Amino acid sequence: MRLENNMIIYEPPKAPNKIPLIDISDFYSSDLEKQKSIAWELHKAARETGFFYVEGHKVPLALMDAQLDLAKKYFSQPDDVKMECYSKNWEIVRGYEPIAAQVLDEGSPADLKEGFVIGNDLSPSHPYVSKKVPNCGPNQWPHSPTGFKEQYNEYLHHVTGLAKDLIEILALSLNLPRDYFAEGLDEPMIFSRLLHYPEQLNHGEKNLILQLRFLLEAELLRED
């Protein structure tokens, strides 16, 4: 795929041999041509690979490290402590999901992971909650490790900002104004999971759902 005279020239897709790494720092400059260049790189990656890494964003490295450390501390706790926030005991999908709790397709193996789920933390008086919009309501927060809620919320705040930046970049890549999708981002639907895959011989099957996802990975979440 290439761009000529503002027209996308079709080229047969090729199987990617790597996930692109895109430095988006120039998008924060005042140079429109640099912004468009970044937008085009993101556009190509989204169309041709479907996945991409980004660097040069505004999520602090220390905050990402703290989030990974938070996950390690949380999942290293005894099962009975984690089960205090068991998601099945909550009115919506929020809280702890034990290993093998998720089966994506009937008849397929359970997914051998554990997780902790949060989303938009909405009070009972919020319009989405009062109108019973599916999966909208308050989060379930654990008492330990200390500062779990504060750390997670700060991380999610920054990642939500990055998501809005990427949507602006994608809008620009379609020759639309940067703020074209802004109206739909006043209160975006957020769903976030901490995941831990203990060492194992067989993972459950995974389906891919088309949406904008952010994945923060670390080797330190693997058990020795």
C-alpha positions in Angstrom: 0.0 0.0 0.0 1.3 3.4 -0.9 0.0 7.0 -1.1 0.1 8.9 -4.4 -1.6 12.3 -4.8 -3.6 11.7 -1.6 -5.0 8.5 -3.0 -4.3 5.0 -1.5 -2.9 2.7 -4.2 -3.9 -0.9 -3.5 -1.2 -3.5 -3.2 -1.8 -7.1 -2.3 -1.3 -7.7 1.4 1.8 -9.6 2.6 2.2 -11.6 5.8 4.1 -9.3 8.3 7.4 -10.7 9.7 7.4 -8.2 12.6 5.2 -5.8 14.6 6.0 -2.2 13.6 7.4 0.2 16.2 6.2 3.7 15.6 7.7 6.8 17.2 4.8 9.2 17.5 6.8 12.1 19.2 6.5 14.2 16.1 2.8 14.2 16.4 3.1 16.5 19.4 5.0 19.0 17.3 3.5 22.0 15.6 4.7 20.8 12.1 1.6 19.5 10.2 3.7 17.6 7.7 5.5 15.7 10.5 2.1 14.9 12.0 0.8 13.6 8.7 3.9 11.5 8.3 3.3 9.8 11.7 -0.4 9.4 10.8 0.5 7.6 7.6 2.8 5.2 9.4 0.1 4.4 11.9 -2.4 4.0 9.0 -0.2 1.5 7.2 0.4 -0.5 10.4 -3.3 -0.6 11.2 -4.2 -1.8 7.7 -1.3 -4.1 6.9 -0.4 -5.6 10.3 -3.3 -4.9 12.6 -0.9 -4.4 15.5 1.8 -1.9 16.3 4.0 -0.7 19.2 4.3 3.0 19.9 7.0 5.0 21.6 7.5 8.8 22.1 4.1 9.0 23.8 3.3 10.8 27.0 2.7 7.9 29.4 5.6 8.2 31.9 8.0 5.2 32.0 8.0 5.2 35.8 4.2 5.0 35.7 4.3 1.9 33.4 6.9 0.3 35.6 4.7 1.0 38.7 1.7 -0.6 37.0 3.7 -3.8 36.2 4.9 -3.8 39.8 1.3 -3.4 41.0 0.3 -6.4 38.9 3.1 -8.6 40.3 2.2 -7.6 43.9 -1.5 -8.3 43.4 -1.2 -11.7 41.8 1.4 -12.9 44.2 -1.1 -12.7 47.0 -2.9 -15.8 48.4 -6.0 -16.9 46.5 -8.4 -16.2 49.4 -7.2 -12.6 49.4 -7.7 -12.2 45.7 -11.1 -13.9 45.9 -12.4 -11.1 48.2 -13.0 -9.2 45.0 -14.4 -12.2 43.0 -16.0 -10.8 39.8 -19.0 -13.2 40.0 -20.0 -11.6 43.3 -20.4 -8.2 41.7 -23.3 -6.9 39.7 -21.2 -6.2 36.6 -17.9 -7.6 35.2 -15.4 -6.0 37.7 -12.9 -7.5 40.0 -10.8 -10.7 40.2 -11.1 -13.5 37.7 -9.4 -16.8 38.9 -7.5 -19.1 36.6 -9.7 -21.0 34.1 -12.7 -18.7 34.8 -12.9 -17.7 31.2 -13.9 -20.0 28.3 -14.3 -18.0 25.1 -15.9 -20.8 23.0 -18.1 -23.7 24.0 -16.1 -26.9 24.0 -12.7 -25.1 24.0 -10.2 -25.3 26.9 -10.5 -22.7 29.6 -8.0 -19.8 29.4 -5.3 -20.6 31.9 -4.8 -17.1 33.2 -6.0 -14.9 36.1 -7.0 -11.3 35.8 -8.4 -8.2 37.5 -11.0 -6.1 35.6 -11.9 -2.5 36.0 -13.8 -0.1 33.8 -15.5 3.3 34.0 -16.0 3.8 37.7 -19.6 5.1 37.7 -21.8 5.9 40.6 -25.4 4.7 40.8 -26.7 8.1 39.9 -24.8 8.2 36.6 -27.1 8.3 33.6 -25.5 5.1 32.1 -26.2 3.2 35.3 -29.7 4.5 35.9 -30.6 3.6 32.3 -29.0 0.2 32.8 -26.5 0.4 30.0 -24.8 -3.0 30.0 -21.7 -3.4 32.1 -21.8 0.1 33.5 -21.4 0.8 37.2 -18.9 1.0 40.0 -15.6 -0.8 40.1 -14.6 -3.3 42.8 -11.4 -2.3 44.5 -9.1 -4.6 46.6 -7.7 -3.5 50.0 -4.2 -4.8 49.1 -1.7 -4.1 47.9 -1.7 -0.6 49.3 -2.4 2.1 46.7 -3.9 -0.3 44.2 -6.8 2.0 43.2 -4.7 5.2 43.1 -2.0 3.6 40.9 -4.5 1.9 38.6 -6.5 5.1 38.1 -3.4 7.2 37.4 -2.2 4.7 34.8 -5.6 4.5 33.2 -5.9 8.3 33.0 -2.6 8.5 31.1 -3.4 5.6 28.8 -6.8 7.0 28.0 -5.0 10.2 27.0 -2.8 8.2 24.7 -5.8 6.4 23.2 -7.3 9.8 22.3 -4.0 10.9 20.8 -4.0 7.7 18.6 -7.6 8.3 17.5 -6.6 11.9 16.5 -3.7 10.4 14.5 -6.0 7.9 12.8 -8.4 10.7 11.9 -5.6 12.7 10.4 -4.5 9.6 8.4 -8.0 9.6 6.8 -7.6 13.2 5.8 -10.1 14.2 8.4 -9.7 17.0 11.0 -7.8 15.8 14.1 -10.8 16.4 16.3 -13.2 14.6 14.0 -14.0 11.9 16.6 -13.8 14.2 19.6 -17.6 14.3 20.2 -17.6 10.5 20.8 -14.7 10.7 23.3 -16.1 12.9 26.0 -16.8 9.8 28.1 -15.3 6.8 26.3 -16.2 3.2 27.3 -13.1 1.9 29.1 -12.4 -1.8 30.0 -9.0 -2.7 31.4 -7.6 -6.0 32.7 -4.5 -6.9 34.6 -3.5 -10.4 33.4 -1.2 -13.0 34.7 -0.3 -16.2 32.9 1.4 -18.7 35.2 3.9 -21.0 33.6 2.0 -23.8 31.9 2.2 -26.3 29.1 -1.1 -25.5 27.4 -2.9 -22.2 27.1 -6.6 -21.9 26.3 -7.6 -20.7 22.8 -7.8 -16.9 22.3 -10.1 -15.1 19.9 -9.3 -11.6 18.6 -11.9 -8.9 19.0 -11.5 -5.8 16.7 -11.1 -2.8 18.9 -8.4 -0.4 20.1 -6.4 -2.2 22.7 -3.3 -1.3 24.7 -0.9 -4.0 25.9 1.7 -3.3 28.5 4.0 -6.4 28.6 6.7 -7.5 31.0 8.8 -10.6 31.5 8.6 -10.0 35.3 5.0 -11.3 35.3 6.2 -14.8 34.5 6.8 -17.1 37.3 10.3 -18.5 37.7 
